[in-house]
């Protein structure tokens, strides 16, 4: 199930061009900041131009249901992660404190990620999903 922007409205190629121009302006802005040609107070504007440029480019690319970005966003892993994201948000802090503490190594981080996803999935499946009714066909 891919989300297509064109279901609601259509964007012209000018949006893509504007997004690319904003990225170009923002990259030059960062160059000027690094060379001390502009002050640090301009960095929020540069960041906003950068974000707006990426936003416009992504929205333009989402128009086609068969686009690569739509296929990526529609993968079962990302859709499933999106469904359990609230459970991930709720559980990650608790599990982080219980499993990792202050000392971290790669094995502990892997175990933390595995346990967090497992607990979040179970929480979504047996707690959140029951809120709307586990047998309700209208709920995704």
N, C-alpha and C positions, 0 to 999 in steps of 0.2 A: 504494500500500500504506500504509494509515493505521494508526497504533497506537491501539487503543481500550482504555482502562482497564477498560471493562466486560467484557472478555474474562476478566479475572481476578477482579474484585470490583466491587461497586456502591457508589457513594458517595451519601449522602443529601443533600438540599438544605441540611441543617444545616452541612455542610462548607463550602459556598459562603458561608453566613452567617458562620461562624467566620472564614473567610479575610478577608471584608470587615471584620469587627470588628477583626481583627489589624492590617489596614492603617490603620484609623481610629485605633487606639491608637498605632501607630507614628508616624503623622503628627502626632498631638498630642505625642508624646514629642519629636519633632524641633522642634516649635514651642516647647516648654518649654526645650529645650537652647539654641535660638537666643535666647530671651529671658533666658538665664542663670538659669533657675529650677531646673535640675538640672545636675549636673556632667558633665564629659566621660566619666567612668567609666561612665555609663549608656548611652553610644552603642553599645557592642557588643550590649547587650540590645535596644535599639531596632532595630538592623539585623537581628538574628535574628528579631524579631517581624515585621518587614517581609518578609523572605525567606520565612518560614513562611506568611504570609498569601498572598503571590503563589503559592507552591507549592500551597497548598490550592485556590486559585481555578483554577489551570491544570489540576490533577488532576481537578477537578470538570468543567471544560469539555472535557477529553479523553474523557469517558465516551461521548459520542455520536460514532459514526464519521462522521456527516455534519456535524459542527460546523465552524465556520469555522476554528478553530485546528487541527483535524485535517486539514482540506483544505490549510491553509498548510504544516503540517509535512510533509505528504505530497507536496509539489511536487517535480518531478524535480530542480530546482536544489538544494534542501536535501538531498534524499536523496543526490544525487551528491556534494555537498560533504561530507556525513557519511561517505561511503565513502572519500573521499580525505583525510579530516581528519588521519590519522596522517602521511601524506606531506606535507601542508601544515605540520604541526608540525615535521617533520624538516628540510624545505627552507627554511622562511621565514627563519630566522636567517642561513643561508649566503648566500642571495640578497639579503637585506637589507644585509649587509656589502658584498657585491660591487657591487650596483647603487646603493644610496642613500648609504652612507657617512654623513658628518655633514651634508652639504648636501642639502636636499630642496626640490623644487618639485612642483607638481601633475603635471606630465608624468612626472617620475621615479617618483612614487608610483604613477601609473597603470601605467607600464611594469613596476614591481616587482610589482604585483598580477597583472598579466597573465602575466608570466614565472613567478611563483610557482605560480599555478594550472596553467599548462601543464606545468611540470616535475613538479609533484605528480601531475597526471593521468597523465603518462607513467610516472612511478615506480610509481604504483598499478597501472597497466595491465600493465607489462612486468616489474616486480620483485615487488611484493606479491601480485598475482593469480597469478603462476606458483608462488608458495610453496605454494598449495593446489591447484594444477593449473588451468591456463587452461580446460581442457575439462570440468572437474568441474561438472556441472549442479546439484549440491546447494549450491554456494557462490553467494551472491547476486551 
